């Protein structure tokens, strides 16, 4: 199996690329923010392994995770999959951005004032099972960071956690549409029941495991989850 990660120029967002092997189809997760886009870096990985991208998995609608979906679709014709509750923000990312916040300021510096969905967008839902590029994928709706935040369980081995769970931390809930109450429920009811051996591939930072986070992550302890 091939598993590569590209840390985007802005915010260090992890773009994960999954493939069964050289010359096969592949999945691209959260193509993030770079100038002019993350496509050149992604293209380098695709060419190195002779991969054919057939799907973009999006963990949520924040622009640092979705900035390059349209350029990637324009170059390779790759459909995007996202939870229905965050789909509106593909064409209107300002719905999740704080005006005059960091990303908004960067967009103004770039002179970018509009976005559009890629040609094909599919909506995923909780519990849905997908077969893509030879991988079995289960969709886990995990709201809190955004209403449509989603984790993807790949072959019962990898958890693409987006901005829900990090090594030693969790995603912010104080941004637009975030919810601390929803995040606590997600951590208690979606994250904690997962197997300790799962390899966690977060939206930012280093890889971890569910077992490690269960022991060391303060946000997965009873004191924090009280009242979830």
C-alpha positions in Angstrom: 0.0 0.0 0.0 1.0 3.6 -0.7 0.3 6.2 1.9 1.8 9.7 1.4 1.1 13.0 3.1 1.7 16.5 1.9 1.6 19.4 4.4 0.0 22.4 2.7 1.9 25.7 2.6 -0.8 27.4 4.7 -1.7 26.0 8.1 0.2 22.8 7.5 -3.0 20.9 6.6 -2.3 17.3 5.9 -3.3 16.1 2.5 -3.3 12.3 2.6 -3.0 10.1 -0.6 -4.0 6.4 -0.5 -3.3 3.8 -3.1 -3.1 0.1 -3.2 0.2 0.2 -5.0 2.2 1.7 -7.9 0.2 2.3 -11.1 -3.2 2.0 -9.3 -6.1 4.3 -8.6 -5.9 6.5 -5.6 -7.8 8.7 -3.1 -6.8 12.2 -2.2 -7.9 13.6 1.2 -8.3 17.3 2.0 -6.2 19.1 -0.7 -5.4 22.3 1.1 -4.1 25.8 0.7 -1.1 26.8 -1.3 -0.2 29.3 -4.0 -1.5 28.9 -6.6 -2.9 25.6 -5.3 -1.7 22.3 -3.9 -2.0 20.6 -7.3 1.7 20.8 -8.2 2.7 19.0 -5.0 0.0 16.4 -5.5 1.0 15.9 -9.1 4.5 15.1 -8.0 3.3 12.2 -5.9 0.9 11.0 -8.6 3.7 11.0 -11.1 6.2 9.3 -8.8 3.9 6.3 -8.2 2.0 6.5 -11.6 -1.3 6.9 -9.7 -4.7 7.8 -11.1 -6.8 9.9 -8.6 -10.5 8.9 -8.6 -11.9 10.6 -5.5 -11.3 13.5 -3.1 -12.5 12.8 0.4 -13.2 16.0 2.4 -13.3 15.9 6.2 -15.1 19.2 6.4 -15.7 22.5 4.7 -13.0 24.8 6.1 -11.0 26.4 3.3 -7.6 25.2 4.6 -8.9 21.7 3.7 -10.8 22.4 0.5 -8.9 25.2 -1.2 -7.5 23.0 -4.0 -10.5 20.8 -4.8 -11.6 22.8 -7.8 -8.0 23.0 -9.3 -7.6 19.3 -8.7 -10.8 18.5 -10.4 -10.0 20.9 -13.3 -6.7 19.1 -13.9 -7.7 15.5 -13.3 -11.5 15.3 -13.3 -11.7 14.1 -9.7 -15.1 14.2 -7.9 -15.3 15.3 -4.3 -17.2 13.7 -1.4 -18.3 15.7 1.6 -21.0 15.5 4.2 -24.2 17.3 3.1 -24.1 19.7 6.1 -20.8 21.1 5.0 -21.3 21.0 1.2 -22.7 24.6 1.0 -19.3 25.9 2.1 -17.5 24.6 -1.0 -18.9 27.4 -3.0 -19.2 29.8 -0.1 -16.3 29.2 2.3 -17.0 32.5 4.0 -20.0 30.8 5.7 -17.4 29.2 8.0 -14.9 32.0 8.1 -14.5 34.9 10.6 -14.5 38.1 8.6 -11.0 39.7 8.9 -9.7 36.5 10.3 -6.5 34.9 9.2 -7.8 33.0 6.2 -10.0 35.9 5.1 -7.0 38.2 5.2 -4.9 35.7 3.2 -7.7 35.6 0.5 -7.7 39.4 0.3 -3.9 39.4 -0.2 -4.3 36.8 -2.9 -7.1 38.8 -4.6 -9.5 35.8 -4.4 -13.2 36.7 -3.9 -15.1 33.7 -5.2 -15.1 29.9 -5.2 -17.0 27.2 -7.0 -17.7 23.6 -6.5 -15.9 21.0 -8.6 -17.8 19.5 -11.4 -19.0 16.5 -9.4 -19.8 16.5 -5.7 -21.2 13.6 -3.8 -22.7 13.8 -0.4 -21.9 11.2 2.3 -23.8 10.3 5.4 -23.1 8.7 8.7 -22.6 5.0 8.6 -22.3 4.9 4.8 -19.9 2.3 3.4 -17.9 3.1 0.3 -15.6 1.1 -1.9 -13.1 3.4 -3.6 -9.7 2.5 -5.2 -9.7 -0.9 -3.6 -10.3 0.4 -0.1 -13.3 -0.2 2.2 -14.3 3.1 3.8 -16.9 3.8 6.5 -18.2 7.3 7.0 -18.4 8.6 10.6 -20.3 11.9 11.0 -18.4 13.7 13.8 -19.8 17.2 14.3 -18.4 19.8 16.6 -15.6 21.5 14.7 -18.1 22.1 11.9 -21.7 20.7 11.5 -20.6 18.3 8.8 -17.2 17.3 10.1 -16.6 13.7 9.1 -14.1 11.0 9.8 -13.3 8.1 7.5 -12.4 4.7 8.6 -10.2 3.0 6.0 -10.0 -0.8 5.9 -10.5 -0.9 9.7 -6.8 0.2 9.9 -6.7 3.9 9.4 -8.9 6.7 10.8 -8.8 9.9 8.8 -9.8 12.2 11.6 -9.7 15.6 10.0 -9.9 18.4 12.6 -11.8 16.2 15.1 -8.9 14.5 16.8 -5.2 15.4 16.8 -2.2 14.0 18.6 -2.7 15.4 22.1 -5.6 17.7 21.2 -8.9 18.2 19.3 -10.3 20.6 16.8 -11.4 24.1 17.7 -15.1 24.6 18.5 -15.0 28.4 18.8 -15.1 29.1 15.1 -18.3 29.8 13.1 -20.7 26.9 13.2 -18.6 25.1 15.8 -20.2 23.5 18.9 -18.4 22.5 22.1 -21.4 20.4 23.1 -21.5 18.5 19.7 -17.7 17.9 19.9 -18.0 16.4 23.4 -20.7 14.0 22.1 -18.6 13.1 19.1 -15.6 12.3 21.3 -17.7 10.2 23.7 -19.9 8.4 21.2 -17.9 8.2 18.0 -14.2 8.4 18.9 -13.9 6.5 22.2 -15.6 3.3 21.0 -13.0 2.9 18.2 -10.3 0.3 18.5 -7.1 1.2 20.2 -5.0 -0.1 17.3 -6.4 2.3 14.8 -3.8 4.5 13.2 -5.1 8.1 13.3 -4.3 10.4 10.4 -5.2 13.9 11.5 -5.8 17.1 9.6 -2.8 18.7 11.1 0.3 17.4 12.9 1.7 14.0 13.4 0.1 10.6 13.2 -1.1 8.9 16.4 -3.3 5.9 17.5 -6.6 5.7 19.3 -5.0 3.8 22.1 -2.4 6.5 22.7 -5.0 9.3 22.6 -7.3 7.4 25.0 -4.5 7.3 27.5 -2.8 10.7 27.0 -5.3 13.1 25.4 -6.9 15.3 28.1 -10.0 15.8 25.9 -10.8 12.1 25.9 -10.8 11.9 29.7 -14.0 11.7 31.9 -13.5 15.1 33.3 -13.7 16.8 30.0 -16.5 14.6 28.6 -18.7 15.0 31.7 -22.2 16.0 30.6 -21.7 15.0 26.9 
